[in-house]
Amino acid sequence: MSTSPSPAPAFPDPVEPAETVELRRSLRTRRLIGVSAVGIGVRVIVVIAELLVVRATGSATVLVDALATVADIVGSLVIVAAIKFAERPPDDDHPFGHGRFEPLAGLQLGLAMTVLGAALAIEQLTAPFSGGLETAWSPWLAAVPLAAAAALALTGRLVLRHGRRERSTALVAEAYHYRVDAVTSLCAAVGLLAAASLPAVGGWVDRAGAIALAGMMIYLGVEACRENLHQLTDGIPEDEHFDRVRQIAADVDGVLEVEKVQIQCAGPDAHVDIDIEVDPAETVADAHRTAQHVRAAIVEAWPTVRDVVVHVEPFYEGDH
């Protein structure tokens, strides 16, 4: 008497992250672009006001500060475009996503700022001048860069709050950039006030302030290049990301130990490789299901993560 073979077990349905993950990624991008737009608007107003001061005084210090702010506006626009482009999902040509376009744009802007700062410094060092002011400057003109410093500092606080809330390292770096911009505008105000108060040496004071601000542009450009190269060359991200991923995985039922975590961050995207240890008596199907839950938990808790590769190992007490 023949018996019919038992049906083959069906492949288990995949454990997918919550449907809200993509929505949260999209909302995050919109919030980042929104706060960036506010910053761009503030910088545009600052540039217009400072150029009016330059027209009235011919101050090299204020001109350099205004040109630096123009470079920042261009940089912010490029970063916004890169954020939108980097948000695109993986495709056949870019299986790991488009996140690297963001640090690539940041690297190019860092190089541009470094070159602009060097060109302005050379121009100020080589241009002839008499050492005094041709016309007297009103000390009240210093109120313009002083107001610009206050506006940029407040904008920096707004950007920093959103950057930390959205866990955007790019936006946090931009917030510190606003703080430096506020300091440079404050220096421009001090230089303008000093030059107006001491017209006999006002040209020297104004020239020194311009050279100092050009040096600040070079420093910021080099720092931007360094930070973006760190991501482009797969530099290790902050320790807090590793601690967070380890804790998320350890909280998943069936995970007895988290052995190794590797993280790549590029712009708005992150990729995680993680080794988990499970009961060696578990079936392959059960271990597979645990791995899928780990992947879904990490993506839900950290929507920046594009993909998670989970390696399953048997757990043995005291093996490491």
HUCORPE-V811566 format. One record per backbone hydrogen bond with DSSP energy under -0.5 kcal/mol. NH is the residue of the N-H (numbers start at 1). CO is the residue of the C=O. Records with the same first field share a line. If there is no record, write none. Layout:
NH: CO / CO
This chain:
16: 14
21: 18
23: 19
24: 20
25: 21
26: 22
27: 23
28: 24
29: 25
30: 26
31: 27
32: 28
33: 29
34: 30
35: 31
36: 32
37: 33
38: 34
39: 35
40: 36
41: 37
42: 38
43: 39
44: 40
45: 41
46: 42
47: 43
48: 44
49: 45
50: 46
51: 47
52: 48
53: 49
54: 50
55: 51
56: 52
57: 53
58: 54
63: 59
64: 60
65: 61
66: 62
67: 63
68: 64
69: 65
70: 66
71: 67
72: 68
73: 69
74: 70
75: 71
76: 72
77: 73
78: 74
79: 75
80: 76
81: 77
82: 78
83: 79
84: 80
85: 81
86: 82
87: 83
88: 85
91: 94
97: 94
98: 86 / 88
101: 98
102: 99
103: 99
104: 100
105: 101
106: 102
107: 103
108: 104
109: 105
110: 106
111: 107
112: 108
113: 109
114: 110
115: 111
116: 112
117: 113
118: 114
119: 115
120: 116
121: 117
122: 118
123: 119
124: 120
125: 121
126: 122
127: 123
133: 199
141: 138
142: 139
143: 140
144: 141
145: 141
146: 142
147: 143
148: 144
149: 145
150: 146
151: 147
152: 148
153: 149
154: 150
155: 151
156: 152
157: 153
158: 154
159: 155
160: 156
161: 157
162: 158
163: 159
164: 160
165: 161
166: 162
168: 163
169: 167
172: 168
173: 169
174: 170
175: 171
176: 172
177: 173
178: 174
179: 175
180: 176
181: 177
182: 178
183: 179
184: 180
185: 181
186: 182
187: 183
188: 184
189: 185
190: 186
191: 187
192: 188
193: 189
194: 190
195: 191
196: 192
197: 193
198: 194
201: 198
203: 131
204: 131
205: 201
206: 202
207: 203
208: 204
209: 205
210: 206
211: 207
212: 208
213: 209
214: 210
215: 211
216: 212
217: 213
218: 214
219: 215
220: 216
221: 217
222: 218
223: 219
224: 220
225: 221
226: 222
227: 223
228: 224
229: 225
230: 226
231: 227
232: 228
233: 229
234: 231
235: 230
241: 238
242: 238
243: 239
244: 240
245: 241
246: 242
247: 243
248: 244
249: 245
250: 246
251: 247
252: 249
255: 252
256: 254 / 277
257: 277
259: 257 / 275
260: 275
262: 273
264: 271
266: 269
269: 266
270: 304
271: 264
272: 307
273: 262
274: 309
275: 260
276: 274 / 311
277: 257
278: 313
280: 315
282: 279
287: 283
288: 284
289: 285
290: 286
291: 287
292: 288
293: 289
294: 290
295: 291
296: 292
297: 293
298: 294
299: 295
300: 296
301: 297
302: 298
305: 302
306: 270
307: 270
309: 272
310: 308
311: 274 / 309
313: 276
315: 278
319: 316
